């Protein structure tokens, strides 16, 4: 079982911002986030959308996000 809880996309985006990710560009609901020494990450969720534990684990793997960051 995943250690990640489900979370709203707006909460995840706020956690990524606190972790140092910045908005590079946006096209609709697709936001490209940038952070020094990391490849760009495309965050493609609407703010009110619920992100499940499995997708949270995938996001964490590509961004360095930790459960305690939420």
trRosetta pair geometry for C-beta under 8 A, 3 or more apart (Angstrom, degrees):
i j d omega theta_ij theta_ji phi_ij phi_ji
2 53 3.8 152 76 159 144 122
2 54 6.3 -146 -49 -73 152 50
2 56 7.2 120 159 66 143 107
2 57 5.4 -113 -137 -49 125 128
3 67 5.6 -90 130 -51 101 148
4 53 4.3 149 84 -146 94 76
4 54 8.0 -174 65 -40 129 19
4 56 3.8 178 167 97 147 131
4 57 5.3 -147 -2 -56 142 77
4 60 7.0 -149 -84 -20 134 139
4 67 5.9 -147 -102 -94 60 101
5 53 6.6 -54 -145 -88 8 94
5 56 7.5 41 67 1 37 176
5 67 7.3 98 5 -146 84 104
5 70 7.2 -142 52 84 107 162
6 50 5.5 18 170 179 117 104
6 51 6.5 172 -158 83 68 47
6 52 5.2 -27 -107 -119 100 44
6 53 6.0 -68 -63 -42 66 71
6 56 7.3 -154 -111 -30 36 133
7 11 4.8 -111 174 81 110 126
7 12 5.3 127 103 -54 124 94
7 50 7.4 161 86 -152 20 64
7 51 5.7 -18 65 56 71 97
7 56 6.5 92 22 -96 105 130
7 70 5.8 -117 -95 -142 155 140
8 11 4.6 91 64 4 85 105
8 12 7.2 -157 94 -5 44 86
8 47 7.3 24 162 163 104 57
8 48 6.5 -43 -153 -148 112 33
8 49 7.1 128 -154 74 63 38
8 50 6.2 -47 -95 -98 54 56
8 51 7.4 102 -160 10 8 85
9 12 5.6 -55 -147 38 37 112
9 13 6.1 38 155 -21 69 106
9 43 7.7 139 -166 170 104 107
9 45 3.7 -156 -118 117 142 125
9 46 6.3 127 45 83 154 37
9 47 5.5 -142 83 -137 106 23
9 48 7.1 -7 36 40 104 14
9 49 4.6 36 -18 61 127 88
9 50 7.7 -113 -26 -76 79 11
9 51 5.7 107 -78 -31 71 111
10 13 5.7 -52 -145 37 31 113
10 14 6.4 34 153 -20 63 105
10 47 4.1 43 -65 -164 103 88
10 48 7.1 15 -18 -68 114 39
11 14 5.7 -52 -149 35 31 112
11 15 6.5 32 151 -19 63 105
11 70 6.3 49 148 -154 110 94
12 15 5.6 -53 -150 35 33 112
12 16 6.4 35 151 -20 65 103
12 43 7.8 -179 112 -148 111 127
12 45 7.6 38 60 58 132 147
12 51 5.8 3 -29 30 152 148
12 56 7.3 -136 -107 -116 131 89
12 59 6.8 8 -173 133 134 165
12 65 7.6 20 -158 -153 86 166
12 70 7.1 -27 -96 -108 59 101
13 16 5.6 -51 -148 34 33 113
13 17 6.5 36 151 -21 63 103
13 31 7.4 55 -126 59 123 156
13 43 6.3 122 -99 156 95 157
13 45 7.9 -151 -49 67 109 107
13 47 7.4 -62 16 -115 142 76
14 17 5.6 -51 -150 33 33 114
14 18 6.6 33 151 -17 64 103
15 18 5.7 -53 -150 37 34 111
15 19 6.4 31 151 -18 65 108
15 65 6.2 74 126 -141 118 120
15 69 4.6 103 -171 135 114 98
15 70 5.1 -41 -83 -96 151 51
16 19 5.5 -59 -148 40 33 111
16 21 4.2 -31 160 43 94 137
16 33 6.2 -31 151 -151 136 165
16 41 8.0 -128 -153 83 141 140
16 43 7.1 -147 25 -74 170 148
16 63 6.1 -49 -121 178 106 150
16 65 6.4 -54 -88 -80 75 123
17 21 6.0 -82 -85 69 36 80
17 22 7.3 77 -128 -94 74 46
18 69 6.8 172 83 -168 117 96
19 35 7.7 -28 116 -106 88 149
19 63 7.2 88 99 152 149 105
19 64 6.7 172 172 92 137 99
19 65 6.1 -115 -38 -98 167 73
19 69 5.8 7 -65 -150 116 143
20 35 5.1 84 116 -135 97 115
20 36 7.7 -70 158 28 125 84
21 33 4.3 16 177 174 117 126
21 34 7.0 141 -156 65 69 28
21 35 4.8 -61 -97 -57 63 113
21 41 7.0 -48 -135 46 136 123
21 63 6.7 -24 -63 -155 139 117
22 33 6.7 146 70 -156 29 74
22 34 5.7 -33 64 63 84 81
22 35 7.1 137 13 -79 74 62
23 26 6.4 -14 -171 -44 118 106
23 31 5.8 -63 -128 -168 96 112
23 32 7.5 94 -163 73 57 55
23 33 6.3 -48 -98 -103 42 67
23 34 8.0 34 142 19 7 83
24 32 4.5 -61 63 105 110 97
24 33 6.4 151 -1 -132 94 13
24 34 4.2 84 -61 -17 120 114
24 40 6.4 -52 14 -130 158 118
25 31 7.8 178 93 -153 41 51
25 32 5.0 14 54 43 79 116
26 30 6.8 157 -155 87 57 55
26 31 4.8 -15 -105 -107 92 71
26 32 7.2 -153 -75 18 44 72
27 30 5.1 -12 65 64 82 106
29 44 6.1 83 113 -163 91 58
29 45 6.7 -114 163 98 116 13
29 46 5.2 -52 -131 -77 142 66
30 42 5.8 -14 -167 -169 96 106
30 43 7.6 148 -158 77 45 46
30 44 4.7 -5 -106 -106 75 90
31 42 7.2 149 78 -158 43 53
31 43 4.6 -20 66 63 99 97
31 44 7.5 -172 25 -76 62 44
32 40 5.4 2 -176 178 100 123
32 41 7.4 151 -157 77 53 38
32 42 5.5 -27 -99 -99 69 70
32 43 7.8 177 -87 19 18 73
33 40 6.7 153 75 -162 46 69
33 41 4.8 -22 61 66 101 91
33 42 7.6 176 16 -89 77 20
33 43 5.7 46 -17 -11 118 113
33 63 7.7 18 91 -116 138 121
34 38 7.8 159 -169 76 47 94
34 40 5.4 -31 -92 -107 75 84
34 41 8.0 177 -76 24 31 72
35 38 4.4 17 77 40 101 125
35 41 7.8 9 8 7 103 111
35 63 7.7 99 11 -151 145 79
38 41 7.3 -21 138 -28 118 106
38 63 7.2 62 -178 -134 151 49
38 64 7.1 -103 -101 -8 140 122
39 62 7.8 -69 68 -169 103 93
41 59 7.9 88 -177 -151 136 75
41 62 5.6 134 -115 132 117 115
41 63 5.5 12 -76 -83 170 99
43 59 7.8 54 -111 -132 89 118
45 49 4.7 -133 -177 66 98 134
45 51 6.2 -36 -117 -70 164 111
46 49 4.5 104 60 -24 81 111
51 55 5.0 -114 -171 91 90 123
51 56 5.6 118 128 -64 108 83
51 59 7.3 12 171 -15 147 144
52 55 5.3 87 59 18 75 101
52 56 6.8 -129 105 -10 36 94
53 56 5.4 -55 -143 34 31 117
53 57 6.5 35 157 -22 65 101
54 57 5.8 -51 -155 29 31 111
54 58 6.9 30 148 -16 62 103
55 58 5.4 -51 -151 35 39 114
55 59 6.3 42 150 -21 68 102
56 59 5.7 -51 -147 36 32 112
56 60 6.3 36 152 -23 64 106
56 65 8.0 -100 -176 98 78 131
57 60 5.6 -52 -147 35 31 115
57 61 6.5 37 153 -25 63 103
58 61 5.7 -50 -151 28 32 113
58 62 6.8 13 157 -5 63 108
59 62 6.3 -72 -155 45 30 100
59 63 5.8 -12 164 13 70 122
59 65 6.2 -5 122 35 94 136
60 63 6.4 -78 -129 53 23 88
60 64 7.2 -80 -172 103 59 4
60 65 4.5 -103 -112 68 71 87
60 66 6.9 97 -144 -83 118 30
60 67 8.0 -10 -101 -50 147 61
65 69 5.3 -119 -161 56 77 148
65 70 7.9 63 174 -50 114 82
66 69 4.9 112 58 -14 71 103
67 70 6.3 -46 -171 15 45 109
